[in-house]
Amino acid sequence: MLQAGLNISTSAAHDADPVATARQAEALGFDFVSASDHPATGHPGYETWTMLSWIAAATTRIKVATRVLGVPYRNVAMVAKMAETFDRLSGGRLILGLGGGYSDEEFHAYGLAVPTAAEKVDGLAEAVQITRGLWSEPAFTFEGRHHRTRAALLEPKPERRIPIWLGTFGPRALAVTGRLADGWIPSYSFAGPAKVKLMREQVMKAAAEAGRAPEEITCAYNVAIRVEAGAEPDASTLAGSPAFLADTLLSFGRMGFTAINLLPTGPGTAEQIERLALEVLPALR
């Protein structure tokens, strides 16, 4: 069985209603909702963490994932504290997705230092270590090159192991994912099926070298999708009939993915969500 997630747009346009979309996803049986993290956009947009907090408060069952928070945008220890509070108040429904921060333009726009590619990967690894340390140890001290804590207290501790998923693509970042993460969430538009299969093998190799079992890591494929008979898929969007989409998504499952996050594209988002739930998801289960 494949878990099914649904993208919630961060658009703050006059007709956007992210809470209503999340409620629709919950009513239709999706397993989780997720939202990307791009604070500096030219169009009206919500801040991801704040928006997802509203969604969690307005739903009861569905899990809520950050897909993925750019680590350099926020203090790492504070995010760990925010995540514990979010998870506790939502009844254990947070999936904490983290990434190195995709857009250098956004760092410039908000007056943040622009890390190199290597610094993004190293900082991401430190963020996972600090977060896990704060969630499990008293007076936690960590001296990294990019992030640090000094006898830091975080109480209460999480009541469960909050999953940390990483959105990674390069070899060093994939190795970090295999060593440290609970999940991996690459995107179809950046890594098509042939490429993502090889990348997943790198993640699993790093996990094995770290003494971890492959089943410890949830592999979730982030896929832009459109239900439309006669439509042709391209490098960024999977499109076609419900049967074609179901068969293709199941092939990702055979590749080793255990979750699919779907981003409906084009006009008629509410209708697309309903069609995905009623015409595609049953085949995945």
TORLOVO-971047 format. One line per 8 residues: their letters; for each residue x, z, y of N, C-alpha, C. Coordinates in pm, whole numbers, padded with zeros to 5 digits. Layout:
BEGIN
a = X Z Y X Z Y X Z Y ~ ...
//
This chain:
BEGIN
mlqaglni = 00083 00000 -00119 00000 00000 00000 00087 00000 00124 ~ 00055 -00087 00219 00126 -00093 00345 00051 -00011 00450 ~ 00123 00079 00519 00064 00144 00636 00044 00038 00745 ~ -00063 00052 00821 -00092 -00044 00926 -00096 00025 01061 ~ -00013 -00023 01154 -00013 00029 01289 -00064 -00076 01386 ~ -00102 -00031 01504 -00154 -00122 01607 -00086 -00091 01739 ~ -00039 -00198 01805 00017 -00183 01938 -00090 -00146 02040 ~ -00056 -00052 02127 -00140 -00022 02244 -00063 -00069 02367
stsaahda = -00119 -00164 02438 -00052 -00215 02557 -00039 -00106 02662 ~ 00073 -00104 02733 00091 -00010 02844 00039 -00066 02976 ~ -00029 -00179 02971 -00084 -00239 03093 -00178 -00142 03164 ~ -00162 -00134 03294 -00253 -00054 03377 -00340 -00145 03463 ~ -00366 -00265 03415 -00457 -00357 03485 -00596 -00295 03494 ~ -00677 -00346 03584 -00807 -00283 03612 -00898 -00281 03489 ~ -00881 -00377 03398 -00968 -00382 03281 -00903 -00323 03156 ~ -00786 -00263 03170 -00716 -00204 03055 -00771 -00065 03025
dpvatarq = -00784 -00034 02896 -00833 00098 02856 -00761 00138 02727 ~ -00639 00191 02739 -00561 00222 02619 -00626 00326 02529 ~ -00697 00422 02588 -00764 00523 02506 -00874 00460 02422 ~ -00952 00369 02482 -01058 00302 02407 -01000 00218 02293 ~ -00888 00153 02319 -00824 00073 02213 -00777 00161 02099 ~ -00719 00276 02132 -00674 00368 02028 -00791 00422 01947 ~ -00900 00453 02015 -01019 00501 01944 -01075 00392 01853 ~ -01072 00268 01899 -01115 00156 01815 -01027 00146 01691
aealgfdf = -00895 00159 01710 -00803 00153 01598 -00831 00264 01497 ~ -00857 00384 01547 -00886 00496 01458 -01015 00471 01381 ~ -01118 00423 01449 -01246 00399 01383 -01237 00289 01279 ~ -01147 00193 01300 -01132 00081 01208 -01035 00109 01094 ~ -00971 00226 01094 -00890 00265 00981 -00742 00237 00989 ~ -00692 00202 01109 -00547 00187 01123 -00481 00323 01100 ~ -00358 00321 01053 -00286 00445 01023 -00217 00505 01144 ~ -00170 00419 01233 -00102 00470 01353 -00117 00370 01466
vsasdhpa = -00099 00420 01588 -00088 00334 01706 00051 00355 01765 ~ 00096 00257 01842 00230 00266 01899 00232 00197 02034 ~ 00334 00230 02115 00349 00165 02245 00496 00153 02278 ~ 00531 00044 02345 00669 00021 02385 00703 00101 02510 ~ 00831 00097 02550 00879 00180 02660 00959 00096 02757 ~ 00892 00044 02861 00958 -00035 02965 00906 00012 03100 ~ 00973 00111 03160 00920 00172 03282 00922 00082 03405 ~ 01018 -00009 03414 01032 -00090 03536 00980 -00231 03509
tghpgyet = 00851 -00251 03533 00790 -00381 03510 00728 -00433 03639 ~ 00716 -00566 03648 00657 -00626 03766 00506 -00618 03768 ~ 00445 -00592 03653 00300 -00579 03646 00263 -00431 03638 ~ 00141 -00393 03674 00101 -00252 03667 00111 -00202 03522 ~ 00180 -00089 03504 00197 -00037 03368 00202 00114 03365 ~ 00156 00172 03255 00161 00316 03235 00297 00358 03181 ~ 00336 00483 03212 00454 00543 03148 00415 00578 03004 ~ 00500 00542 02911 00463 00545 02769 00427 00684 02719
wtmlswia = 00511 00782 02744 00488 00916 02690 00358 00975 02744 ~ 00335 00959 02873 00214 01013 02934 00090 00946 02876 ~ 00094 00814 02862 -00019 00741 02807 -00049 00784 02663 ~ 00056 00796 02581 00035 00834 02442 -00016 00978 02430 ~ 00019 01064 02524 -00035 01200 02525 -00186 01198 02545 ~ -00233 01115 02638 -00377 01099 02658 -00444 01046 02533 ~ -00380 00951 02467 -00436 00894 02345 -00445 01000 02235 ~ -00341 01079 02220 -00343 01183 02117 -00455 01283 02143
aattrikv = -00477 01315 02270 -00583 01411 02303 -00722 01354 02280 ~ -00733 01222 02280 -00864 01157 02268 -00893 01107 02127 ~ -00803 01132 02033 -00821 01091 01894 -00801 01213 01805 ~ -00830 01198 01676 -00821 01313 01587 -00736 01291 01463 ~ -00732 01169 01413 -00665 01142 01286 -00542 01055 01297 ~ -00550 00953 01378 -00450 00848 01379 -00316 00901 01431 ~ -00206 00855 01368 -00074 00894 01412 -00036 00816 01537 ~ 00059 00870 01613 00096 00815 01743 00247 00798 01747
atrvlgvp = 00292 00673 01771 00435 00643 01764 00487 00589 01897 ~ 00604 00634 01938 00676 00571 02049 00759 00458 01989 ~ 00745 00337 02047 00807 00219 01983 00888 00137 02085 ~ 01003 00173 02121 01069 00301 02099 01113 00353 02235 ~ 01126 00485 02249 01175 00541 02376 01320 00502 02397 ~ 01351 00449 02515 01491 00421 02549 01562 00553 02575 ~ 01657 00587 02490 01725 00717 02500 01786 00740 02638 ~ 01853 00642 02701 01917 00671 02830 01820 00699 02944
yrnvamva = 01690 00673 02926 01594 00695 03035 01564 00843 03057 ~ 01584 00927 02955 01538 01065 02962 01643 01158 02901 ~ 01648 01282 02950 01738 01380 02891 01702 01404 02745 ~ 01800 01396 02658 01775 01401 02514 01714 01534 02470 ~ 01768 01645 02518 01716 01776 02477 01573 01795 02526 ~ 01544 01746 02647 01407 01758 02697 01309 01676 02613 ~ 01351 01559 02567 01265 01479 02481 01238 01552 02350 ~ 01338 01621 02297 01317 01700 02175 01212 01808 02198
kmaetfdr = 01218 01874 02315 01118 01976 02348 00980 01912 02366 ~ 00974 01801 02437 00848 01731 02458 00787 01688 02325 ~ 00871 01642 02234 00823 01594 02105 00764 01708 02022 ~ 00829 01824 02024 00775 01937 01949 00638 01976 02003 ~ 00625 01981 02136 00497 02015 02196 00390 01911 02163 ~ 00425 01784 02175 00332 01675 02144 00285 01686 01999 ~ 00378 01705 01908 00343 01710 01766 00254 01831 01735 ~ 00285 01944 01794 00207 02066 01770 00064 02050 01824
lsggrlil = 00052 02004 01947 -00080 01993 02008 -00165 01881 01946 ~ -00100 01781 01889 -00174 01671 01827 -00206 01696 01681 ~ -00164 01810 01628 -00191 01839 01488 -00097 01768 01393 ~ 00028 01746 01436 00128 01684 01348 00114 01534 01335 ~ 00093 01465 01448 00067 01321 01441 00172 01234 01510 ~ 00281 01294 01558 00381 01216 01631 00480 01148 01536 ~ 00511 01023 01568 00628 00953 01513 00718 00926 01633 ~ 00836 00986 01634 00927 00974 01748 01018 00854 01727
glgggysd = 00983 00744 01792 01068 00625 01786 01168 00625 01900 ~ 01294 00598 01869 01401 00598 01968 01481 00468 01960 ~ 01536 00427 02073 01622 00310 02078 01728 00327 02185 ~ 01820 00234 02189 01931 00244 02283 01895 00204 02425 ~ 01779 00141 02445 01742 00091 02578 01776 -00056 02588 ~ 01673 -00141 02586 01695 -00285 02573 01742 -00351 02703 ~ 01676 -00318 02814 01694 -00395 02936 01790 -00329 03035 ~ 01905 -00391 03057 01998 -00339 03156 01938 -00347 03297
eefhaygl = 01850 -00444 03320 01787 -00456 03452 01706 -00331 03485 ~ 01644 -00270 03383 01566 -00150 03409 01656 -00032 03445 ~ 01772 -00024 03385 01868 00081 03424 01906 00064 03571 ~ 01940 -00058 03609 01976 -00086 03748 01861 -00049 03842 ~ 01740 -00090 03805 01624 -00072 03893 01598 00075 03922 ~ 01619 00161 03822 01588 00303 03839 01712 00387 03872 ~ 01820 00321 03907 01939 00394 03950 02011 00466 03839 ~ 01998 00418 03716 02064 00481 03602 02193 00409 03570
avptaaek = 02288 00484 03516 02411 00422 03469 02378 00323 03358 ~ 02447 00211 03356 02420 00108 03256 02521 00123 03142 ~ 02477 00172 03027 02570 00188 02916 02606 00055 02853 ~ 02725 00049 02796 02764 -00069 02718 02686 -00069 02587 ~ 02695 -00179 02515 02627 -00188 02386 02678 -00078 02291 ~ 02808 -00055 02291 02865 00049 02204 02818 00187 02246 ~ 02810 00210 02378 02764 00340 02428 02617 00364 02393 ~ 02537 00258 02393 02396 00273 02355 02385 00320 02210
vdglaeav = 02464 00259 02122 02458 00296 01981 02509 00438 01960 ~ 02623 00471 02021 02678 00606 02005 02584 00711 02064 ~ 02525 00680 02179 02431 00773 02241 02306 00792 02157 ~ 02262 00687 02090 02146 00696 02002 02175 00788 01885 ~ 02292 00772 01826 02330 00860 01714 02337 01005 01759 ~ 02393 01030 01877 02400 01167 01928 02260 01222 01954 ~ 02171 01137 02003 02035 01183 02033 01964 01232 01906 ~ 01981 01160 01796 01919 01203 01670 01979 01336 01625
qitrglws = 02111 01350 01635 02176 01475 01593 02133 01593 01679 ~ 02125 01573 01808 02083 01681 01898 01937 01719 01870 ~ 01852 01618 01855 01710 01645 01832 01691 01725 01703 ~ 01752 01682 01597 01740 01753 01470 01799 01894 01480 ~ 01911 01906 01552 01973 02038 01567 01885 02134 01644 ~ 01828 02087 01753 01739 02172 01833 01614 02211 01756 ~ 01566 02121 01670 01446 02149 01592 01470 02244 01476 ~ 01596 02269 01443 01623 02346 01321 01714 02466 01340
epaftfeg = 01795 02469 01445 01895 02574 01458 01874 02656 01586 ~ 01906 02785 01582 01899 02867 01703 02023 02844 01790 ~ 02007 02854 01921 02118 02845 02016 02211 02729 01980 ~ 02157 02608 01982 02228 02491 01930 02325 02435 02034 ~ 02449 02417 01992 02553 02359 02078 02600 02228 02017 ~ 02608 02126 02102 02655 01994 02058 02737 01934 02170 ~ 02858 01894 02139 02945 01831 02238 02969 01686 02198 ~ 02891 01597 02254 02910 01455 02229 02976 01387 02346
rhhrtraa = 03003 01261 02330 03062 01184 02440 02958 01152 02547 ~ 02832 01144 02507 02727 01100 02599 02621 01207 02624 ~ 02600 01295 02528 02496 01398 02538 02551 01529 02486 ~ 02501 01639 02543 02553 01768 02499 02448 01877 02522 ~ 02460 01984 02445 02381 02105 02468 02475 02224 02455 ~ 02438 02334 02517 02520 02455 02510 02430 02574 02480 ~ 02440 02624 02358 02358 02737 02313 02212 02717 02353 ~ 02162 02597 02329 02027 02561 02372 01922 02620 02280
llepkper = 01819 02677 02341 01708 02733 02266 01590 02637 02270 ~ 01526 02620 02157 01402 02543 02151 01308 02616 02057 ~ 01210 02679 02117 01108 02753 02042 00970 02717 02094 ~ 00872 02707 02007 00882 02722 01862 00946 02599 01798 ~ 00997 02618 01676 01047 02506 01599 00930 02424 01544 ~ 00951 02296 01520 00843 02215 01462 00795 02274 01330 ~ 00665 02259 01304 00607 02309 01180 00627 02212 01065 ~ 00675 02093 01095 00701 01994 00990 00820 01911 01034
ripiwlgt = 00867 01825 00946 00976 01734 00982 00915 01616 01059 ~ 00928 01618 01189 00877 01508 01271 00961 01384 01241 ~ 00900 01274 01199 00980 01156 01166 01042 01092 01290 ~ 01167 01053 01277 01238 00979 01381 01264 00838 01329 ~ 01204 00740 01396 01227 00600 01363 01316 00538 01470 ~ 01405 00450 01430 01495 00384 01524 01465 00234 01527 ~ 01464 00179 01648 01452 00035 01665 01591 -00023 01688 ~ 01652 -00075 01583 01793 -00116 01588 01809 -00255 01528
fgpralav = 01920 -00324 01569 01943 -00460 01523 02089 -00490 01488 ~ 02186 -00444 01568 02326 -00474 01541 02382 -00395 01424 ~ 02494 -00440 01367 02551 -00375 01248 02578 -00226 01266 ~ 02637 -00185 01378 02667 -00043 01398 02539 00039 01412 ~ 02441 -00018 01482 02315 00054 01500 02238 00062 01368 ~ 02244 -00042 01288 02178 -00039 01157 02241 00068 01068 ~ 02373 00083 01079 02442 00186 01000 02398 00326 01044 ~ 02382 00345 01175 02331 00473 01227 02192 00501 01169
tgrladgw = 02109 00399 01165 01974 00414 01111 01979 00459 00966 ~ 02061 00394 00886 02071 00430 00745 02123 00571 00724 ~ 02215 00616 00810 02273 00749 00795 02179 00859 00842 ~ 02105 00836 00953 02041 00947 01024 01889 00940 01036 ~ 01829 00823 01029 01688 00810 01068 01593 00828 00951 ~ 01468 00859 00986 01360 00865 00888 01290 00730 00875 ~ 01310 00642 00972 01244 00513 00968 01317 00411 01052 ~ 01287 00284 01024 01348 00172 01096 01237 00077 01136
ipsysfag = 01232 00035 01264 01124 -00052 01311 01181 -00169 01391 ~ 01224 -00274 01322 01269 -00396 01390 01149 -00483 01427 ~ 01174 -00583 01511 01067 -00671 01557 01084 -00813 01504 ~ 00973 -00872 01465 00967 -01009 01414 01028 -01107 01513 ~ 01001 -01087 01643 01048 -01182 01743 01200 -01178 01760 ~ 01264 -01067 01727 01409 -01057 01735 01477 -01087 01602 ~ 01405 -01063 01494 01463 -01081 01361 01354 -01131 01267 ~ 01354 -01262 01243 01257 -01320 01152 01279 -01275 01009
pakvklmr = 01192 -01315 00917 01197 -01264 00779 01332 -01280 00710 ~ 01395 -01394 00723 01523 -01415 00655 01630 -01321 00711 ~ 01634 -01310 00842 01733 -01224 00907 01705 -01078 00883 ~ 01577 -01039 00891 01544 -00897 00879 01569 -00847 00736 ~ 01558 -00935 00639 01586 -00897 00500 01732 -00853 00487 ~ 01824 -00929 00546 01965 -00895 00540 01994 -00768 00620 ~ 01925 -00751 00733 01943 -00630 00813 01896 -00507 00738 ~ 01784 -00519 00668 01735 -00407 00589 01836 -00369 00481
eqvmkaaa = 01899 -00467 00423 02001 -00438 00322 02117 -00359 00382 ~ 02150 -00388 00508 02255 -00310 00575 02212 -00165 00596 ~ 02088 -00147 00634 02035 -00011 00652 02042 00066 00519 ~ 01996 00002 00412 01993 00068 00282 02134 00096 00230 ~ 02227 00006 00259 02366 00028 00218 02424 00151 00288 ~ 02399 00162 00418 02448 00279 00493 02382 00407 00443 ~ 02254 00399 00407 02185 00516 00353 02248 00560 00222 ~ 02274 00464 00134 02335 00497 00005 02473 00559 00023
eagrapee = 02550 00505 00116 02684 00559 00142 02678 00700 00199 ~ 02566 00733 00264 02548 00869 00317 02483 00962 00215 ~ 02463 00912 00094 02404 00994 -00012 02253 01007 -00003 ~ 02189 00913 00065 02044 00918 00082 01977 00819 -00014 ~ 01854 00851 -00052 01775 00761 -00134 01701 00663 -00043 ~ 01687 00536 -00084 01619 00438 00002 01478 00480 00042 ~ 01408 00550 -00047 01269 00587 -00016 01260 00693 00094 ~ 01373 00750 00135 01371 00844 00247 01345 00775 00380
itcaynva = 01362 00642 00384 01353 00568 00510 01231 00476 00508 ~ 01140 00501 00601 01025 00411 00619 01072 00286 00691 ~ 01043 00170 00635 01075 00045 00702 00946 -00016 00754 ~ 00936 -00026 00886 00814 -00075 00952 00847 -00200 01031 ~ 00777 -00309 01002 00803 -00436 01070 00705 -00451 01185 ~ 00757 -00476 01304 00679 -00489 01426 00649 -00638 01448 ~ 00522 -00677 01433 00487 -00819 01425 00378 -00856 01526 ~ 00409 -00949 01616 00304 -01009 01700 00221 -01101 01612
irveagae = 00089 -01097 01626 00002 -01163 01529 -00124 -01216 01596 ~ -00176 -01325 01539 -00304 -01378 01587 -00383 -01435 01470 ~ -00508 -01389 01456 -00598 -01441 01354 -00667 -01563 01411 ~ -00630 -01680 01358 -00689 -01804 01409 -00661 -01915 01308 ~ -00764 -01955 01237 -00749 -02061 01138 -00696 -02187 01204 ~ -00596 -02248 01143 -00537 -02371 01197 -00421 -02347 01291 ~ -00401 -02223 01338 -00288 -02193 01426 -00159 -02192 01345 ~ -00051 -02231 01409 00079 -02236 01343 00166 -02120 01389
pdastlag = 00230 -02049 01296 00323 -01942 01337 00445 -02001 01406 ~ 00507 -01923 01492 00633 -01964 01553 00732 -01849 01546 ~ 00842 -01862 01618 00949 -01762 01607 00910 -01628 01664 ~ 00806 -01622 01747 00769 -01495 01808 00638 -01437 01756 ~ 00550 -01524 01702 00416 -01478 01664 00377 -01533 01528 ~ 00324 -01445 01445 00267 -01484 01316 00120 -01518 01340 ~ 00080 -01641 01309 -00057 -01684 01337 -00110 -01764 01220 ~ -00242 -01759 01202 -00304 -01837 01095 -00433 -01773 01049
spafladt = -00481 -01820 00935 -00606 -01769 00878 -00585 -01628 00825 ~ -00694 -01552 00805 -00679 -01418 00748 -00605 -01418 00614 ~ -00635 -01514 00528 -00569 -01519 00397 -00419 -01543 00412 ~ -00383 -01636 00500 -00242 -01664 00524 -00170 -01541 00579 ~ -00232 -01475 00676 -00170 -01357 00735 -00154 -01246 00632 ~ -00256 -01223 00551 -00248 -01118 00449 -00136 -01148 00350 ~ -00128 -01273 00305 -00023 -01311 00209 00116 -01291 00270 ~ 00130 -01328 00398 00261 -01315 00463 00299 -01169 00482
llsfgrmg = 00204 -01088 00525 00232 -00945 00543 00266 -00879 00409 ~ 00197 -00919 00304 00230 -00866 00171 00369 -00907 00127 ~ 00413 -01025 00169 00549 -01067 00135 00652 -00977 00203 ~ 00619 -00927 00322 00709 -00832 00388 00714 -00702 00306 ~ 00601 -00664 00248 00600 -00547 00161 00690 -00566 00041 ~ 00685 -00684 -00018 00772 -00711 -00133 00919 -00712 -00093 ~ 00944 -00737 00035 01081 -00735 00087 01133 -00592 00104 ~ 01041 -00494 00101 01082 -00355 00113 01022 -00281 00231
ftainllp = 00939 -00350 00310 00873 -00282 00422 00751 -00207 00371 ~ 00734 -00086 00422 00622 -00003 00379 00519 00019 00491 ~ 00546 -00038 00608 00452 -00030 00719 00464 -00156 00803 ~ 00353 -00195 00864 00349 -00310 00953 00284 -00265 01083 ~ 00352 -00288 01195 00291 -00260 01325 00248 -00392 01387 ~ 00120 -00407 01416 00064 -00534 01458 00039 -00536 01609 ~ 00080 -00645 01673 00059 -00666 01816 -00031 -00787 01834 ~ -00161 -00768 01847 -00252 -00882 01868 -00214 -00957 01995
tgpgtaeq = -00213 -01090 01987 -00172 -01171 02101 -00286 -01261 02146 ~ -00273 -01312 02269 -00372 -01405 02322 -00497 -01335 02371 ~ -00597 -01414 02409 -00722 -01356 02462 -00805 -01291 02352 ~ -00898 -01205 02394 -00989 -01144 02299 -00925 -01037 02214 ~ -00852 -00945 02276 -00779 -00844 02200 -00871 -00758 02114 ~ -00982 -00712 02168 -01072 -00626 02092 -01125 -00698 01968 ~ -01158 -00827 01983 -01205 -00905 01869 -01093 -00923 01767 ~ -00971 -00949 01817 -00857 -00965 01727 -00832 -00838 01645
ierlalev = -00842 -00723 01711 -00822 -00596 01641 -00925 -00581 01529 ~ -01049 -00611 01561 -01155 -00598 01461 -01134 -00695 01344 ~ -01095 -00817 01375 -01071 -00915 01269 -00953 -00872 01181 ~ -00849 -00821 01242 -00735 -00771 01163 -00779 -00661 01068 ~ -00861 -00569 01121 -00904 -00455 01040 -00996 -00497 00927 ~ -01086 -00592 00953 -01189 -00627 00856 -01149 -00741 00764 ~ -01062 -00831 00813 -01032 -00950 00736 -00890 -00956 00679 ~ -00800 -00875 00733 -00661 -00879 00688 -00617 -00749 00621
lpalr = -00644 -00636 00685 -00596 -00508 00633 -00643 -00476 00491 ~ -00769 -00507 00453 -00810 -00471 00316 -00719 -00528 00208 ~ -00664 -00646 00233 -00575 -00707 00133 -00443 -00631 00120 ~ -00406 -00560 00225 -00279 -00485 00222 -00294 -00356 00144 ~ -00420 -00320 00110 -00447 -00189 00050 -00512 -00198 -00086
//
